[in-house]
Amino acid sequence: MVEAGFGRAACRRTGCCLRVATLPAATSNLLVHREPLEEALRAAVGYLEGPADAAMRYVMGWENESGQPIDAAGKRIRPALCLFAAEAAGGSIAAAMPGAVAVELVHNFSLVHDEVQDHDAERHHRPTVWARMGEGQAINIGDLLYTRAIRALTDGAGESARRMRALGVLNIAIERMIRGQWDDIAFEGRDDVTIDDYLAMVAGKTGALLSAPLEIGAILAGASPSVSLALGRWGMHIGAAFQAQDDFLGIWGDPGQTGKSNTNDIARRKKTLPIIHALGNPGAADVVRRAYARDQLDDHDVAAVAEALKAAGSDSYCRERAREQAAEADDLLAVLEFDDATREQFRAVAAYFVERDA
């Protein structure tokens, strides 16, 4: 049970509150199996000497541009959620590890392709693969990571029937993620994007790969369909909270903390949650529309849009929506027969998604 670092955050419903954990308390539940997870990921990616294999290890954060060993791996949130769900459902980490490996490799495949689409030259202060090797080779590296993900489940240990069910969940999640990414790019050229459009996009782009790890972990643990589906729904709400906070950080985050630009979303005319909210405010909407009508936004345009969003309260709106989604997730814990300590762990993890600054 996580006991330290809790505060209070108001929920959208009278009489309900979400307990907010500090970052160390929240992440402790997600880091406990980090070492065996990294070992399994390294085994799945392999140790071959070719340039494509080295590029995969670079993406995973194990090697620098010269092939020297480093420790630049990301948070590994998605595989950690898979293992977390498996333990909560009474299963073993060993049984859930193929699913954890698969979801992390899929996540990295999606990042490599996303970087190509967004022309992001850096991630976490390191050059992205396409910036180093070109778009074509970056697509190939993403595809290789995808194939290793599928192999992790098809060739992994544990009951084959469970692994095949888990693979089905993963494939559906990948399709939903790609459709969500399609919509996200399509929104850049539309002037009529609504909050409902945004939420549907987020359910695919972000929610699918935060929902699937939890459902997969429960499946591999041998949980009943009702439990695995409920955990998947919990993850879907947490995914929406994660994206709302991500959109907040995309404009008001500290690049030194996030490792990403806080101007790129506006510069690329992305229809993120604060932009959509501001378009409902007459004063802010005029500023956004004028800037987004330009062929290319300069630093002054980006700063003017960010200032207009702040004045419209779009920053607070993002935070409120993230907390609303976390509250929806909390409601689902009532139908799961977990003990109080396990419920507190889920709440701490949810709080991390809502309050994170990186």
ChimeraX attribute file (.defattr): number of C-alpha atoms within 10 A of each C-alpha:
attribute: neighborCount
match mode: 1-to-1
recipient: residues
	/A:1	13
	/A:2	20
	/A:3	12
	/A:4	11
	/A:5	14
	/A:6	16
	/A:7	10
	/A:8	10
	/A:9	14
	/A:10	16
	/A:11	19
	/A:12	16
	/A:13	9
	/A:14	7
	/A:15	7
	/A:16	13
	/A:17	15
	/A:18	21
	/A:19	18
	/A:20	24
	/A:21	26
	/A:22	16
	/A:23	17
	/A:24	13
	/A:25	21
	/A:26	28
	/A:27	21
	/A:28	14
	/A:29	19
	/A:30	21
	/A:31	17
	/A:32	13
	/A:33	15
	/A:34	14
	/A:35	10
	/A:36	13
	/A:37	23
	/A:38	16
	/A:39	11
	/A:40	17
	/A:41	23
	/A:42	15
	/A:43	12
	/A:44	19
	/A:45	21
	/A:46	14
	/A:47	11
	/A:48	9
	/A:49	9
	/A:50	8
	/A:51	10
	/A:52	15
	/A:53	17
	/A:54	22
	/A:55	23
	/A:56	23
	/A:57	22
	/A:58	23
	/A:59	27
	/A:60	23
	/A:61	16
	/A:62	19
	/A:63	19
	/A:64	18
	/A:65	13
	/A:66	8
	/A:67	14
	/A:68	9
	/A:69	13
	/A:70	11
	/A:71	10
	/A:72	16
	/A:73	15
	/A:74	11
	/A:75	13
	/A:76	20
	/A:77	19
	/A:78	25
	/A:79	30
	/A:80	27
	/A:81	27
	/A:82	33
	/A:83	34
	/A:84	29
	/A:85	28
	/A:86	30
	/A:87	17
	/A:88	22
	/A:89	24
	/A:90	13
	/A:91	20
	/A:92	17
	/A:93	21
	/A:94	17
	/A:95	22
	/A:96	32
	/A:97	27
	/A:98	32
	/A:99	33
	/A:100	32
	/A:101	34
	/A:102	29
	/A:103	32
	/A:104	25
	/A:105	29
	/A:106	25
	/A:107	23
	/A:108	21
	/A:109	26
	/A:110	22
	/A:111	16
	/A:112	23
	/A:113	20
	/A:114	16
	/A:115	20
	/A:116	20
	/A:117	13
	/A:118	12
	/A:119	15
	/A:120	18
	/A:121	17
	/A:122	16
	/A:123	16
	/A:124	17
	/A:125	14
	/A:126	17
	/A:127	16
	/A:128	22
	/A:129	27
	/A:130	22
	/A:131	16
	/A:132	13
	/A:133	12
	/A:134	12
	/A:135	18
	/A:136	10
	/A:137	15
	/A:138	24
	/A:139	19
	/A:140	15
	/A:141	24
	/A:142	24
	/A:143	17
	/A:144	18
	/A:145	27
	/A:146	22
	/A:147	16
	/A:148	20
	/A:149	28
	/A:150	21
	/A:151	16
	/A:152	26
	/A:153	26
	/A:154	17
	/A:155	11
	/A:156	19
	/A:157	14
	/A:158	16
	/A:159	12
	/A:160	14
	/A:161	11
	/A:162	19
	/A:163	24
	/A:164	15
	/A:165	14
	/A:166	25
	/A:167	22
	/A:168	13
	/A:169	19
	/A:170	26
	/A:171	14
	/A:172	13
	/A:173	24
	/A:174	22
	/A:175	14
	/A:176	21
	/A:177	23
	/A:178	18
	/A:179	15
	/A:180	23
	/A:181	20
	/A:182	14
	/A:183	18
	/A:184	20
	/A:185	16
	/A:186	13
	/A:187	20
	/A:188	15
	/A:189	13
	/A:190	11
	/A:191	12
	/A:192	11
	/A:193	17
	/A:194	16
	/A:195	13
	/A:196	9
	/A:197	14
	/A:198	19
	/A:199	17
	/A:200	15
	/A:201	23
	/A:202	27
	/A:203	22
	/A:204	27
	/A:205	27
	/A:206	23
	/A:207	29
	/A:208	27
	/A:209	26
	/A:210	30
	/A:211	29
	/A:212	31
	/A:213	35
	/A:214	31
	/A:215	30
	/A:216	35
	/A:217	35
	/A:218	32
	/A:219	30
	/A:220	32
	/A:221	27
	/A:222	20
	/A:223	20
	/A:224	11
	/A:225	12
	/A:226	11
	/A:227	18
	/A:228	25
	/A:229	19
	/A:230	20
	/A:231	25
	/A:232	26
	/A:233	22
	/A:234	26
	/A:235	26
	/A:236	27
	/A:237	24
	/A:238	30
	/A:239	29
	/A:240	31
	/A:241	32
	/A:242	28
	/A:243	24
	/A:244	28
	/A:245	26
	/A:246	24
	/A:247	22
	/A:248	23
	/A:249	22
	/A:250	22
	/A:251	25
	/A:252	16
	/A:253	20
	/A:254	15
	/A:255	18
	/A:256	11
	/A:257	11
	/A:258	18
	/A:259	15
	/A:260	21
	/A:261	21
	/A:262	20
	/A:263	17
	/A:264	16
	/A:265	17
	/A:266	22
	/A:267	18
	/A:268	16
	/A:269	23
	/A:270	19
	/A:271	25
	/A:272	25
	/A:273	24
	/A:274	24
	/A:275	25
	/A:276	22
	/A:277	21
	/A:278	25
	/A:279	23
	/A:280	12
	/A:281	16
	/A:282	10
	/A:283	14
	/A:284	24
	/A:285	20
	/A:286	15
	/A:287	19
	/A:288	23
	/A:289	14
	/A:290	11
	/A:291	21
	/A:292	22
	/A:293	10
	/A:294	11
	/A:295	7
	/A:296	11
	/A:297	16
	/A:298	11
	/A:299	9
	/A:300	10
	/A:301	19
	/A:302	23
	/A:303	16
	/A:304	15
	/A:305	25
	/A:306	24
	/A:307	13
	/A:308	21
	/A:309	26
	/A:310	18
	/A:311	14
	/A:312	21
	/A:313	15
	/A:314	23
	/A:315	24
	/A:316	14
	/A:317	18
	/A:318	24
	/A:319	19
	/A:320	20
	/A:321	20
	/A:322	27
	/A:323	30
	/A:324	22
	/A:325	23
	/A:326	28
	/A:327	25
	/A:328	18
	/A:329	24
	/A:330	20
	/A:331	12
	/A:332	14
	/A:333	18
	/A:334	10
	/A:335	10
	/A:336	15
	/A:337	12
	/A:338	14
	/A:339	9
	/A:340	10
	/A:341	12
	/A:342	18
	/A:343	19
	/A:344	18
	/A:345	23
	/A:346	24
	/A:347	22
	/A:348	29
	/A:349	26
	/A:350	30
	/A:351	29
	/A:352	20
	/A:353	27
	/A:354	29
	/A:355	19
	/A:356	16
	/A:357	17
	/A:358	18
